[in-house]
Amino acid sequence: MMAVSECTEEQLNAAFAALADPVRRALIARLSRSPATVNELAEPFPITKQAVSKHIQVLEQAGLITRTRNGQRRPCHLDPVALEAVTGWIDKQRLIAEQQFRRLDAVLEILKEKES
């Protein structure tokens, strides 16, 4: 698990690399509704269970999901703290960009007033 304040460059790189694949994003979306086993996660995909298992391993290594043991079931769970760390980083970048656009708008407004 990674908290927003603990999110390292390496963790961000692993998370973004994991999320770069559409199958893994779909797995994250499915797990956002409820935990699921590999068999349940593999159902909608036209790929093998082994391929889905490899995608799950990538998500686990990136810290985005975890697995538990419940008897013979090994459900996968979304790690909301890890996703919050990634979205926190994105939000920070968005705020920085918005501040830059506001400053640019102010400069453009001053230039517009000078032209008038």
N, C-alpha and C positions, 0 to 999 in steps of 0.2 A: 504494500500500500504506500502511496505517496501523497503527502499533504501538499497544499498549494505552496507553502513556504519551503517545503523540502524538495520541490520538483527541480531536479538537476537537468542540465543540458542533455545528458545521456538518456535520462528517463523520457524527456520530451521527444528526443529523436526516435527512441524505441516506440513510443506511443504513436507518433505521427507515421512512422514507417508501417506499423501494424494497421493503422486506420487507412492507409493508402489503398488497400485492397478492397474492392466492393463486396466480396464474400465476407470478409472480416467485419466490415461496417454493418452488413446485414445481420451477422451473428450478434453484434453489440446491440443492434436495434431489437432483435428478438429477445435477448437477455434482459433488456430494459423492462420488459413486461413481466417476466418471471424466470426463475432458474430453470434449466433444462439439461437433459443428458445429451451426449453426443448423438445418439440415435434420433432424439427429438429435433436437435438442431440440424441434422443432415437431411431430414425429410424433404424440405422444399428445394433442395439443390440438386442439379443434375450432375453431381460429382460423387465420388466414392466417400464412404465413411472415413476411410484413411485420410483422404484429402481434407475433410472437415476437421479431423483430429489434428492434422498439421496446422491448420489455421488456428485452432484453439490453442495449440502450444505457443504459437507466435503471440497471441493475445495474452496468454499467461506470462510469458517471458517479458512482455511489455508492462505487466502489472495491471492490465485492464480488467482481467477476470481472474477468479479463483475457482478451485474445485473442492468439494467436500465429499466425504464418504457417508452414505446413508444405506447401510446394509450392503447390497451388491450394486446399488445405484451410486454413480459418481456425478452428481449434478454440477453444472457450471453456474457460477454466479457473477454478475456484473459487480465490479468494485467501484461504487459511486465516488469514493474519495479520490481514486486515480483519475476518473473522468473529470471531477471537479478541478483537479490540478491542471489538466489540459485546457479545460474551458476557462479557467482563471487566467492562464497565460494568454489565451486568445483574447479575452476581454481586456486585459492590460494593453495588448497591442492595438486593439480597436480604440481604446480611450486615448492613447498617444496619437493615433492618426486623426481622431476627431479634434483634438486640441490643435494639431497642426493645421487642419482645415479651417478651424475658427480663426486662428491667427491670420491665415491667408485671406479669409473673407474680410477681416478687419482692414488689412492692408489694401485690398481691392476697393473697399468702401472709401478709404481715405483718398486713394488715387482718383476714384470716380468723382468725389467732392471737389478735388483740386481741378479737374477738367471742367467742371460746371462754372 
